[in-house]
Amino acid sequence: MPTEPQIATLAEIVHAACEVADPTATDDAVTDLMVRFEDRDEPVTTVLNVEDELAEAHGIIDPDHDSEALANAVAVATYLAFRRDQLDADPDDLIRRANEAEDVDAA
């Protein structure tokens, strides 16, 4: 019987991020992101360039970057890919930390 917690899949990370960014599921772009990754059942730790995959999906779904909810979902998914221990964090706090992490990475 394994004692280590199971590593979240990419699909689970994206799903969690979408729920945080668009809890009422009213933004079609966020829904599109979730659908795009719903079959990605590999552990997120095995995905090469997860940041690039999420950024590419963002650009395809919303080339003008008009959807703040989608931008938040991508930021949170990217953050959670590396900080899986934060999956149960407060949604507002998670969005804030994810966006702060993006700002640090961009600098």
MOPAC internal coordinates of N, CA, C and O (Angstrom, degrees):
PM7 1SCF
backbone

  N    0.0000 0     0.00 0     0.00 0    0    0    0
  C    1.4532 1     0.00 0     0.00 0    1    0    0
  C    1.5244 1   108.98 1     0.00 0    2    1    0
  O    1.2310 1   119.95 1   -59.11 1    3    2    1
  N    1.3445 1   117.71 1   120.89 1    3    2    1
  C    1.4600 1   120.17 1  -177.10 1    5    3    2
  C    1.5299 1   111.61 1   -68.66 1    6    5    3
  O    1.2310 1   121.19 1   -37.91 1    7    6    5
  N    1.3239 1   115.32 1   142.09 1    7    6    5
  C    1.4613 1   120.12 1   178.59 1    9    7    6
  C    1.5178 1   112.16 1  -101.96 1   10    9    7
  O    1.2310 1   120.47 1   163.49 1   11   10    9
  N    1.3081 1   116.70 1   -16.51 1   11   10    9
  C    1.4613 1   120.85 1   179.31 1   13   11   10
  C    1.5201 1   110.16 1   -80.68 1   14   13   11
  O    1.2310 1   119.94 1   -38.73 1   15   14   13
  N    1.3379 1   117.72 1   141.27 1   15   14   13
  C    1.4692 1   118.51 1   175.87 1   17   15   14
  C    1.5273 1   110.15 1   -66.42 1   18   17   15
  O    1.2310 1   121.08 1   -33.34 1   19   18   17
  N    1.3004 1   115.54 1   146.66 1   19   18   17
  C    1.4609 1   120.02 1   179.86 1   21   19   18
  C    1.5256 1   109.51 1   -70.84 1   22   21   19
  O    1.2310 1   120.88 1   -41.52 1   23   22   21
  N    1.3099 1   115.92 1   138.48 1   23   22   21
  C    1.4621 1   121.20 1  -179.91 1   25   23   22
  C    1.5215 1   108.56 1   -74.80 1   26   25   23
  O    1.2310 1   121.00 1   -45.42 1   27   26   25
  N    1.3244 1   115.70 1   134.58 1   27   26   25
  C    1.4561 1   121.53 1  -179.99 1   29   27   26
  C    1.5245 1   110.43 1   -63.43 1   30   29   27
  O    1.2310 1   121.19 1   -33.71 1   31   30   29
  N    1.3161 1   115.33 1   146.29 1   31   30   29
  C    1.4618 1   120.54 1   176.12 1   33   31   30
  C    1.5216 1   109.24 1   -83.21 1   34   33   31
  O    1.2310 1   120.91 1   -15.68 1   35   34   33
  N    1.3164 1   115.86 1   164.32 1   35   34   33
  C    1.4592 1   120.06 1   175.91 1   37   35   34
  C    1.5232 1   109.72 1   -59.75 1   38   37   35
  O    1.2310 1   120.02 1   139.04 1   39   38   37
  N    1.3255 1   117.57 1   -40.96 1   39   38   37
  C    1.4662 1   121.08 1   178.73 1   41   39   38
  C    1.5256 1   111.01 1   -59.78 1   42   41   39
  O    1.2310 1   120.03 1   137.57 1   43   42   41
  N    1.3296 1   117.54 1   -42.43 1   43   42   41
  C    1.4652 1   120.80 1   179.96 1   45   43   42
  C    1.5281 1   111.86 1   -66.00 1   46   45   43
  O    1.2310 1   120.85 1   140.00 1   47   46   45
  N    1.3186 1   115.97 1   -40.00 1   47   46   45
  C    1.4696 1   120.64 1   178.84 1   49   47   46
  C    1.5259 1   110.01 1   -63.47 1   50   49   47
  O    1.2310 1   120.21 1   131.86 1   51   50   49
  N    1.3236 1   117.21 1   -48.14 1   51   50   49
  C    1.4675 1   121.11 1  -179.13 1   53   51   50
  C    1.5237 1   109.88 1   -64.48 1   54   53   51
  O    1.2310 1   120.24 1   137.46 1   55   54   53
  N    1.3159 1   117.14 1   -42.54 1   55   54   53
  C    1.4644 1   120.66 1   179.31 1   57   55   54
  C    1.5342 1   110.60 1   -59.97 1   58   57   55
  O    1.2310 1   120.40 1   133.81 1   59   58   57
  N    1.3187 1   116.85 1   -46.19 1   59   58   57
  C    1.4626 1   120.72 1   178.66 1   61   59   58
  C    1.5286 1   111.00 1   -61.49 1   62   61   59
  O    1.2310 1   120.52 1   137.47 1   63   62   61
  N    1.3207 1   116.60 1   -42.53 1   63   62   61
  C    1.4661 1   120.98 1   180.00 1   65   63   62
  C    1.5235 1   111.25 1   -64.14 1   66   65   63
  O    1.2310 1   120.45 1   140.04 1   67   66   65
  N    1.3109 1   116.74 1   -39.96 1   67   66   65
  C    1.4673 1   120.80 1   179.22 1   69   67   66
  C    1.5252 1   111.22 1   -66.17 1   70   69   67
  O    1.2310 1   120.44 1   141.06 1   71   70   69
  N    1.3223 1   116.77 1   -38.94 1   71   70   69
  C    1.4612 1   120.23 1   177.50 1   73   71   70
  C    1.5222 1   111.45 1   -65.46 1   74   73   71
  O    1.2310 1   120.34 1   144.42 1   75   74   73
  N    1.3244 1   116.96 1   -35.58 1   75   74   73
  C    1.4635 1   121.32 1   178.27 1   77   75   74
  C    1.5275 1   110.08 1   -69.64 1   78   77   75
  O    1.2310 1   120.34 1   134.37 1   79   78   77
  N    1.3164 1   116.96 1   -45.63 1   79   78   77
  C    1.4657 1   121.64 1  -174.16 1   81   79   78
  C    1.5206 1   113.37 1   -77.25 1   82   81   79
  O    1.2310 1   120.07 1   152.02 1   83   82   81
  N    1.3196 1   117.48 1   -27.98 1   83   82   81
  C    1.4671 1   121.55 1  -176.75 1   85   83   82
  C    1.5304 1   109.28 1  -142.24 1   86   85   83
  O    1.2310 1   120.41 1  -110.19 1   87   86   85
  N    1.3398 1   116.83 1    69.81 1   87   86   85
  C    1.4647 1   120.11 1  -173.41 1   89   87   86
  C    1.5195 1   114.80 1   -61.57 1   90   89   87
  O    1.2310 1   120.10 1   156.44 1   91   90   89
  N    1.3145 1   117.41 1   -23.56 1   91   90   89
  C    1.4674 1   120.29 1  -179.93 1   93   91   90
  C    1.5259 1   112.10 1   -94.08 1   94   93   91
  O    1.2310 1   120.36 1   179.54 1   95   94   93
  N    1.3229 1   116.92 1    -0.46 1   95   94   93
  C    1.4738 1   122.93 1   179.38 1   97   95   94
  C    1.5188 1   111.84 1    53.42 1   98   97   95
  O    1.2310 1   120.52 1  -132.38 1   99   98   97
  N    1.3232 1   116.60 1    47.62 1   99   98   97
  C    1.4611 1   121.10 1  -179.67 1  101   99   98
  C    1.5260 1   113.52 1  -105.15 1  102  101   99
  O    1.2310 1   120.22 1   168.44 1  103  102  101
  N    1.3196 1   117.18 1   -11.56 1  103  102  101
  C    1.4652 1   120.25 1  -178.72 1  105  103  102
  C    1.5285 1   108.82 1   -96.44 1  106  105  103
  O    1.2310 1   120.84 1   -65.90 1  107  106  105
  N    1.3259 1   116.01 1   114.10 1  107  106  105
  C    1.4667 1   120.64 1  -177.61 1  109  107  106
  C    1.5281 1   112.57 1   -61.62 1  110  109  107
  O    1.2310 1   120.34 1   148.36 1  111  110  109
  N    1.3131 1   116.96 1   -31.64 1  111  110  109
  C    1.4665 1   119.61 1  -179.88 1  113  111  110
  C    1.5282 1   110.49 1   -65.91 1  114  113  111
  O    1.2310 1   120.29 1   140.78 1  115  114  113
  N    1.3199 1   117.05 1   -39.22 1  115  114  113
  C    1.4653 1   120.60 1   178.22 1  117  115  114
  C    1.5260 1   109.78 1   -66.91 1  118  117  115
  O    1.2310 1   120.90 1   138.87 1  119  118  117
  N    1.3184 1   115.89 1   -41.13 1  119  118  117
  C    1.4646 1   120.02 1   176.87 1  121  119  118
  C    1.5183 1   110.06 1   -61.07 1  122  121  119
  O    1.2310 1   120.16 1   138.57 1  123  122  121
  N    1.3261 1   117.31 1   -41.43 1  123  122  121
  C    1.4671 1   121.22 1   178.01 1  125  123  122
  C    1.5314 1   111.17 1   -60.78 1  126  125  123
  O    1.2310 1   120.48 1   140.55 1  127  126  125
  N    1.3257 1   116.68 1   -39.45 1  127  126  125
  C    1.4687 1   120.25 1   178.22 1  129  127  126
  C    1.5242 1   110.22 1   -63.11 1  130  129  127
  O    1.2310 1   120.59 1   134.79 1  131  130  129
  N    1.3118 1   116.49 1   -45.21 1  131  130  129
  C    1.4563 1   120.11 1  -179.25 1  133  131  130
  C    1.5278 1   110.91 1   -62.46 1  134  133  131
  O    1.2310 1   120.48 1   137.05 1  135  134  133
  N    1.3258 1   116.69 1   -42.95 1  135  134  133
  C    1.4666 1   120.99 1   179.65 1  137  135  134
  C    1.5300 1   110.29 1   -64.88 1  138  137  135
  O    1.2310 1   120.59 1   140.67 1  139  138  137
  N    1.3196 1   116.47 1   -39.33 1  139  138  137
  C    1.4654 1   121.01 1  -178.62 1  141  139  138
  C    1.5304 1   111.84 1   -59.59 1  142  141  139
  O    1.2310 1   120.43 1   146.53 1  143  142  141
  N    1.3293 1   116.78 1   -33.47 1  143  142  141
  C    1.4693 1   120.84 1  -175.52 1  145  143  142
  C    1.5259 1   113.61 1  -108.31 1  146  145  143
  O    1.2310 1   119.46 1  -175.03 1  147  146  145
  N    1.3173 1   118.64 1     4.97 1  147  146  145
  C    1.4667 1   120.46 1  -172.35 1  149  147  146
  C    1.5246 1   114.54 1   -63.38 1  150  149  147
  O    1.2310 1   119.48 1   156.60 1  151  150  149
  N    1.3091 1   118.59 1   -23.40 1  151  150  149
  C    1.4702 1   121.36 1  -179.58 1  153  151  150
  C    1.5268 1   113.30 1   -99.26 1  154  153  151
  O    1.2310 1   120.20 1  -172.73 1  155  154  153
  N    1.3077 1   117.22 1     7.27 1  155  154  153
  C    1.4685 1   121.26 1  -177.88 1  157  155  154
  C    1.5263 1   109.81 1   -86.18 1  158  157  155
  O    1.2310 1   121.37 1   -96.65 1  159  158  157
  N    1.3186 1   114.99 1    83.35 1  159  158  157
  C    1.4540 1   121.81 1  -173.31 1  161  159  158
  C    1.5294 1   114.53 1   -91.00 1  162  161  159
  O    1.2310 1   120.07 1  -172.47 1  163  162  161
  N    1.3276 1   117.48 1     7.53 1  163  162  161
  C    1.4556 1   118.63 1   178.01 1  165  163  162
  C    1.5394 1   109.49 1   -78.90 1  166  165  163
  O    1.2310 1   120.24 1   -31.68 1  167  166  165
  N    1.3303 1   117.14 1   148.32 1  167  166  165
  C    1.4634 1   119.41 1   176.91 1  169  167  166
  C    1.5294 1   109.95 1   -55.78 1  170  169  167
  O    1.2310 1   120.77 1   -43.11 1  171  170  169
  N    1.3098 1   116.13 1   136.89 1  171  170  169
  C    1.4647 1   120.04 1  -175.42 1  173  171  170
  C    1.5245 1   110.99 1   -59.88 1  174  173  171
  O    1.2310 1   120.10 1   153.47 1  175  174  173
  N    1.3238 1   117.42 1   -26.53 1  175  174  173
  C    1.4636 1   120.61 1  -179.76 1  177  175  174
  C    1.5222 1   112.81 1   -69.82 1  178  177  175
  O    1.2310 1   119.93 1   165.25 1  179  178  177
  N    1.3171 1   117.73 1   -14.75 1  179  178  177
  C    1.4635 1   120.78 1  -179.73 1  181  179  178
  C    1.5265 1   112.76 1   -96.67 1  182  181  179
  O    1.2310 1   120.27 1   176.74 1  183  182  181
  N    1.3168 1   117.09 1    -3.26 1  183  182  181
  C    1.4647 1   121.30 1  -177.89 1  185  183  182
  C    1.5196 1   108.81 1   -84.25 1  186  185  183
  O    1.2310 1   120.94 1   -63.36 1  187  186  185
  N    1.3239 1   115.82 1   116.64 1  187  186  185
  C    1.4584 1   119.74 1   176.67 1  189  187  186
  C    1.5206 1   108.83 1   -74.67 1  190  189  187
  O    1.2310 1   120.48 1   -43.13 1  191  190  189
  N    1.3092 1   116.68 1   136.87 1  191  190  189
  C    1.4603 1   122.60 1   175.60 1  193  191  190
  C    1.5247 1   113.13 1    55.95 1  194  193  191
  O    1.2310 1   120.58 1  -132.39 1  195  194  193
  N    1.3296 1   116.49 1    47.61 1  195  194  193
  C    1.4642 1   120.70 1  -179.87 1  197  195  194
  C    1.5267 1   110.85 1   -57.40 1  198  197  195
  O    1.2310 1   120.24 1   143.27 1  199  198  197
  N    1.3227 1   117.14 1   -36.73 1  199  198  197
  C    1.4651 1   120.54 1   178.19 1  201  199  198
  C    1.5244 1   110.99 1   -60.23 1  202  201  199
  O    1.2310 1   120.76 1   136.02 1  203  202  201
  N    1.3325 1   116.16 1   -43.98 1  203  202  201
  C    1.4581 1   120.60 1  -179.52 1  205  203  202
  C    1.5252 1   111.39 1   -65.78 1  206  205  203
  O    1.2310 1   120.39 1   139.03 1  207  206  205
  N    1.3267 1   116.86 1   -40.97 1  207  206  205
  C    1.4680 1   119.97 1   178.69 1  209  207  206
  C    1.5170 1   111.62 1   -61.77 1  210  209  207
  O    1.2310 1   120.64 1   136.90 1  211  210  209
  N    1.3177 1   116.38 1   -43.10 1  211  210  209
  C    1.4653 1   119.97 1   179.77 1  213  211  210
  C    1.5213 1   111.23 1   -68.68 1  214  213  211
  O    1.2310 1   120.45 1   139.24 1  215  214  213
  N    1.3258 1   116.74 1   -40.76 1  215  214  213
  C    1.4659 1   120.33 1   178.30 1  217  215  214
  C    1.5259 1   111.07 1   -64.75 1  218  217  215
  O    1.2310 1   120.47 1   139.74 1  219  218  217
  N    1.3255 1   116.70 1   -40.26 1  219  218  217
  C    1.4607 1   120.50 1   177.81 1  221  219  218
  C    1.5271 1   110.64 1   -62.71 1  222  221  219
  O    1.2310 1   120.54 1   135.57 1  223  222  221
  N    1.3141 1   116.57 1   -44.43 1  223  222  221
  C    1.4669 1   120.57 1   178.66 1  225  223  222
  C    1.5252 1   110.13 1   -61.69 1  226  225  223
  O    1.2310 1   120.55 1   138.75 1  227  226  225
  N    1.3203 1   116.56 1   -41.25 1  227  226  225
  C    1.4656 1   120.79 1   177.79 1  229  227  226
  C    1.5263 1   110.68 1   -58.04 1  230  229  227
  O    1.2310 1   120.86 1   132.89 1  231  230  229
  N    1.3253 1   115.97 1   -47.11 1  231  230  229
  C    1.4615 1   120.47 1  -179.47 1  233  231  230
  C    1.5202 1   113.45 1   -65.00 1  234  233  231
  O    1.2310 1   120.23 1   145.05 1  235  234  233
  N    1.3172 1   117.17 1   -34.95 1  235  234  233
  C    1.4705 1   120.94 1   178.90 1  237  235  234
  C    1.5206 1   110.56 1   -72.40 1  238  237  235
  O    1.2310 1   120.36 1   135.40 1  239  238  237
  N    1.3243 1   116.92 1   -44.60 1  239  238  237
  C    1.4556 1   121.31 1  -176.29 1  241  239  238
  C    1.5235 1   111.52 1   -72.40 1  242  241  239
  O    1.2310 1   120.23 1   140.47 1  243  242  241
  N    1.3026 1   117.16 1   -39.53 1  243  242  241
  C    1.4680 1   121.97 1  -175.52 1  245  243  242
  C    1.5262 1   109.85 1  -138.90 1  246  245  243
  O    1.2310 1   120.54 1  -103.79 1  247  246  245
  N    1.3418 1   116.57 1    76.21 1  247  246  245
  C    1.4687 1   119.60 1  -174.96 1  249  247  246
  C    1.5325 1   114.06 1   -60.18 1  250  249  247
  O    1.2310 1   120.13 1   152.70 1  251  250  249
  N    1.3245 1   117.36 1   -27.30 1  251  250  249
  C    1.4583 1   119.97 1   179.62 1  253  251  250
  C    1.5298 1   112.77 1   -90.06 1  254  253  251
  O    1.2310 1   120.76 1   177.47 1  255  254  253
  N    1.3319 1   116.15 1    -2.53 1  255  254  253
  C    1.4649 1   122.24 1  -179.13 1  257  255  254
  C    1.5300 1   111.39 1    53.51 1  258  257  255
  O    1.2310 1   121.26 1  -132.37 1  259  258  257
  N    1.3383 1   115.20 1    47.63 1  259  258  257
  C    1.4630 1   122.07 1   179.57 1  261  259  258
  C    1.5218 1   113.21 1   -85.26 1  262  261  259
  O    1.2310 1   120.00 1   157.54 1  263  262  261
  N    1.3157 1   117.60 1   -22.46 1  263  262  261
  C    1.4596 1   121.39 1  -174.40 1  265  263  262
  C    1.5263 1   111.07 1   -91.99 1  266  265  263
  O    1.2310 1   120.96 1   -71.23 1  267  266  265
  N    1.3137 1   115.78 1   108.77 1  267  266  265
  C    1.4642 1   120.20 1   177.16 1  269  267  266
  C    1.5308 1   110.26 1   -65.93 1  270  269  267
  O    1.2310 1   120.82 1   143.30 1  271  270  269
  N    1.3223 1   116.04 1   -36.70 1  271  270  269
  C    1.4685 1   119.87 1   179.32 1  273  271  270
  C    1.5269 1   110.58 1   -63.00 1  274  273  271
  O    1.2310 1   120.05 1   138.89 1  275  274  273
  N    1.3247 1   117.51 1   -41.11 1  275  274  273
  C    1.4624 1   120.05 1   178.12 1  277  275  274
  C    1.5222 1   110.55 1   -66.64 1  278  277  275
  O    1.2310 1   120.29 1   137.59 1  279  278  277
  N    1.3107 1   117.04 1   -42.41 1  279  278  277
  C    1.4698 1   120.11 1   177.88 1  281  279  278
  C    1.5223 1   110.12 1   -59.09 1  282  281  279
  O    1.2310 1   120.30 1   138.81 1  283  282  281
  N    1.3311 1   117.03 1   -41.19 1  283  282  281
  C    1.4592 1   120.64 1   177.65 1  285  283  282
  C    1.5258 1   111.37 1   -66.74 1  286  285  283
  O    1.2310 1   120.35 1   139.00 1  287  286  285
  N    1.3287 1   116.95 1   -41.00 1  287  286  285
  C    1.4701 1   120.54 1   179.50 1  289  287  286
  C    1.5194 1   110.63 1   -61.81 1  290  289  287
  O    1.2310 1   120.15 1   136.75 1  291  290  289
  N    1.3132 1   117.31 1   -43.25 1  291  290  289
  C    1.4684 1   120.95 1   179.55 1  293  291  290
  C    1.5299 1   110.20 1   -66.69 1  294  293  291
  O    1.2310 1   120.49 1   137.80 1  295  294  293
  N    1.3197 1   116.67 1   -42.20 1  295  294  293
  C    1.4686 1   120.08 1   178.73 1  297  295  294
  C    1.5305 1   110.63 1   -62.40 1  298  297  295
  O    1.2310 1   120.48 1   135.43 1  299  298  297
  N    1.3195 1   116.69 1   -44.57 1  299  298  297
  C    1.4627 1   120.46 1  -179.16 1  301  299  298
  C    1.5286 1   110.44 1   -67.52 1  302  301  299
  O    1.2310 1   119.76 1   137.88 1  303  302  301
  N    1.3207 1   118.07 1   -42.12 1  303  302  301
  C    1.4667 1   120.57 1   178.85 1  305  303  302
  C    1.5263 1   110.48 1   -61.54 1  306  305  303
  O    1.2310 1   120.43 1   137.28 1  307  306  305
  N    1.3064 1   116.78 1   -42.72 1  307  306  305
  C    1.4641 1   120.75 1   178.43 1  309  307  306
  C    1.5277 1   110.09 1   -63.10 1  310  309  307
  O    1.2310 1   120.73 1   135.21 1  311  310  309
  N    1.3091 1   116.21 1   -44.79 1  311  310  309
  C    1.4650 1   121.27 1   178.93 1  313  311  310
  C    1.5300 1   110.72 1   -61.34 1  314  313  311
  O    1.2310 1   120.67 1   132.72 1  315  314  313
  N    1.3294 1   116.33 1   -47.28 1  315  314  313
  C    1.4652 1   120.23 1  -178.07 1  317  315  314
  C    1.5244 1   112.94 1   -67.83 1  318  317  315
  O    1.2310 1   120.28 1   154.44 1  319  318  317
  N    1.3231 1   117.08 1   -25.56 1  319  318  317
  C    1.4569 1   119.80 1   177.46 1  321  319  318
  C    1.5340 1   110.57 1   -60.52 1  322  321  319
  O    1.2310 1   121.05 1   150.58 1  323  322  321
  N    1.3264 1   115.60 1   -29.42 1  323  322  321
  C    1.4596 1   120.45 1  -178.72 1  325  323  322
  C    1.5263 1   113.09 1  -107.53 1  326  325  323
  O    1.2310 1   120.61 1   160.98 1  327  326  325
  N    1.3249 1   116.45 1   -19.02 1  327  326  325
  C    1.4671 1   121.81 1  -178.94 1  329  327  326
  C    1.5244 1   109.45 1  -123.90 1  330  329  327
  O    1.2310 1   121.27 1  -118.85 1  331  330  329
  N    1.3225 1   115.17 1    61.15 1  331  330  329
  C    1.4697 1   120.86 1  -176.40 1  333  331  330
  C    1.5158 1   112.43 1   -62.10 1  334  333  331
  O    1.2310 1   120.39 1   160.10 1  335  334  333
  N    1.3197 1   116.85 1   -19.90 1  335  334  333
  C    1.4632 1   120.87 1   177.74 1  337  335  334
  C    1.5277 1   112.06 1   -68.77 1  338  337  335
  O    1.2310 1   120.33 1   171.01 1  339  338  337
  N    1.3192 1   116.97 1    -8.99 1  339  338  337
  C    1.4655 1   121.92 1  -178.35 1  341  339  338
  C    1.5349 1   113.25 1   -99.15 1  342  341  339
  O    1.2310 1   120.06 1  -171.21 1  343  342  341
  N    1.3208 1   117.49 1     8.79 1  343  342  341
  C    1.4655 1   121.17 1  -177.49 1  345  343  342
  C    1.5167 1   113.61 1   -54.67 1  346  345  343
  O    1.2310 1   119.78 1   148.43 1  347  346  345
  N    1.3136 1   118.02 1   -31.57 1  347  346  345
  C    1.4633 1   121.15 1  -177.77 1  349  347  346
  C    1.5212 1   112.89 1  -102.28 1  350  349  347
  O    1.2310 1   120.11 1  -164.48 1  351  350  349
  N    1.3095 1   117.39 1    15.52 1  351  350  349
  C    1.4636 1   121.06 1  -178.59 1  353  351  350
  C    1.5306 1   110.73 1   -69.39 1  354  353  351
  O    1.2310 1   121.26 1   -19.36 1  355  354  353
  N    1.3188 1   115.20 1   160.64 1  355  354  353
  C    1.4621 1   121.55 1   175.66 1  357  355  354
  C    1.5349 1   109.04 1   -57.48 1  358  357  355
  O    1.2310 1   119.80 1   -49.60 1  359  358  357
  N    1.3455 1   118.00 1   130.40 1  359  358  357
  C    1.4734 1   120.26 1  -175.86 1  361  359  358
  C    1.5258 1   114.61 1   -55.54 1  362  361  359
  O    1.2310 1   119.91 1   133.89 1  363  362  361
  N    1.3324 1   117.77 1   -46.11 1  363  362  361
  C    1.4653 1   119.20 1  -179.17 1  365  363  362
  C    1.5215 1   111.44 1   -64.58 1  366  365  363
  O    1.2310 1   120.98 1   139.97 1  367  366  365
  N    1.3245 1   115.72 1   -40.03 1  367  366  365
  C    1.4610 1   120.73 1   178.54 1  369  367  366
  C    1.5314 1   110.26 1   -66.18 1  370  369  367
  O    1.2310 1   120.92 1   141.17 1  371  370  369
  N    1.3162 1   115.84 1   -38.83 1  371  370  369
  C    1.4616 1   120.90 1   179.88 1  373  371  370
  C    1.5330 1   110.79 1   -64.29 1  374  373  371
  O    1.2310 1   120.40 1   135.68 1  375  374  373
  N    1.3201 1   116.85 1   -44.32 1  375  374  373
  C    1.4696 1   120.21 1   177.90 1  377  375  374
  C    1.5281 1   110.02 1   -61.88 1  378  377  375
  O    1.2310 1   120.45 1   136.12 1  379  378  377
  N    1.3259 1   116.74 1   -43.88 1  379  378  377
  C    1.4648 1   120.33 1  -179.66 1  381  379  378
  C    1.5321 1   110.75 1   -61.21 1  382  381  379
  O    1.2310 1   120.62 1   131.53 1  383  382  381
  N    1.3419 1   116.41 1   -48.47 1  383  382  381
  C    1.4636 1   119.67 1  -178.82 1  385  383  382
  C    1.5236 1   111.93 1   -65.09 1  386  385  383
  O    1.2310 1   120.19 1   141.26 1  387  386  385
  N    1.3272 1   117.25 1   -38.74 1  387  386  385
  C    1.4668 1   120.93 1   179.63 1  389  387  386
  C    1.5274 1   110.60 1   -64.08 1  390  389  387
  O    1.2310 1   120.53 1   137.16 1  391  390  389
  N    1.3114 1   116.60 1   -42.84 1  391  390  389
  C    1.4734 1   119.75 1   179.28 1  393  391  390
  C    1.5166 1   111.30 1   -69.60 1  394  393  391
  O    1.2310 1   119.98 1   144.00 1  395  394  393
  N    1.3253 1   117.65 1   -36.00 1  395  394  393
  C    1.4592 1   120.10 1   175.69 1  397  395  394
  C    1.5277 1   110.56 1   -63.92 1  398  397  395
  O    1.2310 1   120.57 1   139.10 1  399  398  397
  N    1.3296 1   116.52 1   -40.90 1  399  398  397
  C    1.4689 1   120.38 1   178.56 1  401  399  398
  C    1.5186 1   110.93 1   -63.53 1  402  401  399
  O    1.2310 1   120.14 1   141.71 1  403  402  401
  N    1.3196 1   117.34 1   -38.29 1  403  402  401
  C    1.4615 1   120.36 1   177.05 1  405  403  402
  C    1.5066 1   111.21 1   -64.65 1  406  405  403
  O    1.2310 1   120.39 1   139.18 1  407  406  405
  N    1.3470 1   116.85 1   -40.82 1  407  406  405
  C    1.4596 1   120.68 1   179.26 1  409  407  406
  C    1.5187 1   111.34 1   -63.33 1  410  409  407
  O    1.2310 1   120.21 1   141.25 1  411  410  409
  N    1.3238 1   117.20 1   -38.75 1  411  410  409
  C    1.4632 1   121.55 1   178.68 1  413  411  410
  C    1.5258 1   109.49 1   -66.52 1  414  413  411
  O    1.2310 1   120.29 1   137.24 1  415  414  413
  N    1.3276 1   117.05 1   -42.76 1  415  414  413
  C    1.4618 1   120.62 1  -179.45 1  417  415  414
  C    1.5177 1   111.74 1   -66.07 1  418  417  415
  O    1.2310 1   120.22 1   148.28 1  419  418  417
  N    1.3279 1   117.19 1   -31.72 1  419  418  417
  C    1.4644 1   120.87 1  -178.01 1  421  419  418
  C    1.5292 1   111.63 1   -76.92 1  422  421  419
  O    1.2310 1   120.55 1   156.66 1  423  422  421
  N    1.3154 1   116.56 1   -23.34 1  423  422  421
  C    1.4748 1   120.88 1  -177.04 1  425  423  422
  C    1.5030 1   112.70 1   -74.07 1  426  425  423
  O    1.2310 1   120.10 1   180.00 1  427  426  425

